[in-house]
Amino acid sequence: MSEKKAPESGDVHGEGRVKLGSVVAPSGALIVLDTGYLGLWSHDREPLLPDIGGDEDLARRANRSIDLGIDGPDAHRAGKLFDRQWHPRFLFDIPRDHLSEFERTFSEHARQNGLEAHLVHLPRRIPHRERISLSLEEGGGAGQMQFHGLWACAFADVPAGVELEVVAEPMASGPHEGRWARVLVECRPGRVERSVLVGHAMVDYREAADNEQDSGWRLFSGGEDDEYSNDAQNVVLLSLSDLIEIDGALEALLDEPPGAVFEREDAEDPFVRVTDWTPPGD
């Protein structure tokens, strides 16, 4: 959902919430993802990456990727400990160029932990819609799924075929006044009994630009290791306007100089400057 400015008056619900619109989940399952990534979503089709910014080589390599399963008596534990993706029994979008090395890494991981588990090549790429079902099954009704190296969150048991209100809570007065602190989909009336964190927050930094089209900004969830970050398959190029559309809080950071680093714990928290870490090469 794109960012909107909070209205000065009118259309305000209880607890200071503002109605943004509504959504219908015909299947009873709801997926939450950044609207800037909707062009990468393949739903029930083969998960192919479209040409991004004219980078045909990136799309070609991405579309040669393979999906892997983890099999064996200790498969679930091995996948959990391997901790490369959220689902412990699947590894999606693995580049063929690094497949042999990846398989060796997993085999060594299983051996060192005394686990009987191995990777299997799935006969087809798993469509994004099917990955939602796998995540919901694994997470007992809520989970995280991967598409083209990106993450989205899925939720089951949403009232099917019913128009659900989408509301937002404005930020308090201050530098981010007029933006949204958080956006919610109201599925059922009543009091919230518990909250479960499914996704991750972003970590943002700016380094020296590679070329005149490069702003230098790099965005991460905070859960990537060096091997994952150094793989071009896991990189998506976005314009600054798209980033601001995804998260308006980023706009206030764009003029920071190269070497600036910011982080936040949760999506509703403000970004905080980091002083004990610098980007590589700075």
N, C-alpha and C positions, 0 to 999 in steps of 0.2 A: 504494500500500500504506500502510495507516495505521501510525502509530508505535506501538511496543510498548515496555514497559519490559524491560530485560534481566533474565532470570531469575537468581536467586541461585545456582542449581546445576542440573545436569542438562541434557540436550539440547544440549550444547556440542560443536561439531565442532572440527577442527583449526584452528590459528592463532587460537584464541580466538573463532571464529565460532559463531553461534547459529542453528539452523534455525528459520525463521519459518513455513514451509509449502512449497507446491509450486505450479507452474503448468504448464499444457499448451498448446502452440502447434500446433493441428491443421494450420495452413497452412504451418508452418515459418517464419513471420514473427512477431516479438514487438514489441509497442509498450509503451513506458514512459511513463506520465503520472501526474500527481497524482490520487489517488483522489477528492479533493474536486471534480474537474472531470468525473467520470464521467457526471454528469447532463446534461452538455453534448455528450456524444459521440453522434453520429448513425449511425455505422458505415456501412452501405450505403444508408441512407435519405437523402432530401433533407436537407441540413445546415441545419436550422431551430433557432434558439435558443429554448429554453423560456422562459416567463415567469419572470423572476428577481425575487423579492421584491416582486411585484405591480407591477413597472415595465413596464406594457404598451407604453409608447411606445418603450422601449429594445428590446424584443423585436420590435416592428413594424418599426422602422428596420433592425435587424439582419437581419431576414428578407426585406427588400427588397434586400439587398446583391447584388452581381454578382461573378462570377469572371472574370478577364481572362487572356488568353494574351499572350505577347510573341512577335512574329513578325518575319521579315525575315532577311537574310543575316547581320546582326550581332546577332541576338536574344540569344544566350547571353551574349555580352560585355556587351551593354546591360543585361541583367537583373542581371548580377554587379555592374556599376558602380552601377546604380540602388540596389541593396542595401536594398530595402524588406522583402523576405521571403527565406527561405532558398533556395527553389527559383528559379533564374534565369529560368525560362520561364513562370512562373505568378504571378499576384497574386490571392490568395483573399480573399473577404469584404470587398470594396471597397464602401463605402456609396454608394448612388445619389445622395444629396444632394451629395456631393463629387466625383462622377465626372468632370464636365467639367474641374474644376480639376486633378484627378489626371492626366487625359489631357494637359492642357497642360503640366504639370510634366514628364511623361515625354517628351513631344515635344521640349521645350526641352533636357532632359538628353541625348537622342540627338543633337540638333543641335550642342550645345556640344562633344560628344565625337567628332563626325564619324562617327556610327554610323548605319547603315541598319537601323532597327528601328521597329516601331510596335505599339500595343496592339490586340488584337482582343477583342470581346465573345464569350465562350463561350456556346453555345446553352443550357447548363444549368449549375446549380450542381454542382460536383464533390463527390461524397460523401466523407466522411472516410476510409473504407476505400480508396477509389481514390487519395486523396492519399498514403496510405502507399506504395502501389505506385509512384507517381511519384517519391517521395522515395528509395525504395530503388533505383530505376533510375538516378536522377541521382547518388546517392552511392555507387554500386557496392556496395550491400548494407547501407548504414547511412546514415541521414539524419534530418533534422528536418522535421516537417510542422506546418502551422498549422490550427487549428480554432477558429473564433469569436475570432480574435486571440490565441489561446493557442498554446503550443508543446508538442509531444510528440516523442519520439525513437523511431525504428523500426529494427529490425534483421532481416536476412534470414539464411538458412542456419542457423536454429535447428533442432535435431532435432525433426522433426514427430511429433506424437502421443505424445511421450515425456514422462513426468512429470519436470520439472526442479526441483531444489531451490532454494528462495529462502532465502538466509542473510544474516546481518547481523554486522557487527563493532562491538562496543560501544565507546563513547567511553572514553578513559582517565580516571583519577581527576581530579576537578576540578568546576567548576560544572555541567558537562553530563554528569556520570557517571550511568550508567543509561540514557542515550539511545544511539541508533545513530549511529556515525560514517559508515557507508555500508551500503547494501543491495545484494546481488549475486544474479544468477540464474546458477547453475552449469550451463552448457550441455554442456561436455565436460571430462573430466579432463585434466590436464596443466599445464604452466607457461605463464603469460601472456607472450607474446613482445613485444607492444606495446599501447599504450593510445591511443585516439582520442577526442578531445573532440567531442561532437555537439551538446550543449545549452549553455545559459548559466546562470550563477548569478544569484541575485536581489539586488537592491538595495532596501533598505527604509528608509522615513522616516515620521515622524509630523508632521502639521501640525495646526493648530487645526481642531477638528471643525466640519462644516457644520451639523449638527443633533444632537439628543440621541441619535439612533440611530447616529451616525457616530463611530467610534473615533479617526479622524484618521490611521490608518495607511495608507500607500500602498506597494505592492510593485511593483518593476520588475525586468526582467532585466538592465538596463544597456545594452541595444542600441537602445532607442527614441529617435527624434528628437522634436522639439517637435511637429511636425505629427501624428505618430502618437499621442503622449500626449494631445494636446488634442482628439482625436476620441473622442466618447463611445461610438462603436461598439467601440472597443478596450478598454473598461472592463468589468470583471466585479465584481459586489458579492458579498462573502463575509463570513460571520460570523467573529468571532475564534476561536470553537471550531473552525470548519472550517479556518482557517489553522493552528492548532496541530496539528490532525489531520494536515495535509499535512506540516508541518515542526515538530516539537516544540521545536526550538531557538528558535523565535520567542516562546515563552511567557515566557522570561526578559527579553524586551525590552518587553513590553506596558505596563508601568508607567512607562516612560521618558516624560519630559514632551514636549509639542509642540516641534518643532524638532530633536529627536534624529534622527540619521542613522546608519545602520549599513550595512556592505557586507561581502562575502566573495568570494574568488576562485573557490572550488569548493564544491560542495554539502557535502562532508565537512569543510570548514574552519569554524572558529568565526566568528561575526559580530564585526567590529571597528568601533569608533566612528569616524565621519568628522568631522574638525574643519575641513576646508578647503572645505566646501560647505554651504549652508543651503537648506531648501526655499523655493520661491517665496513671497514675501509675508512671510517671517520676517526 
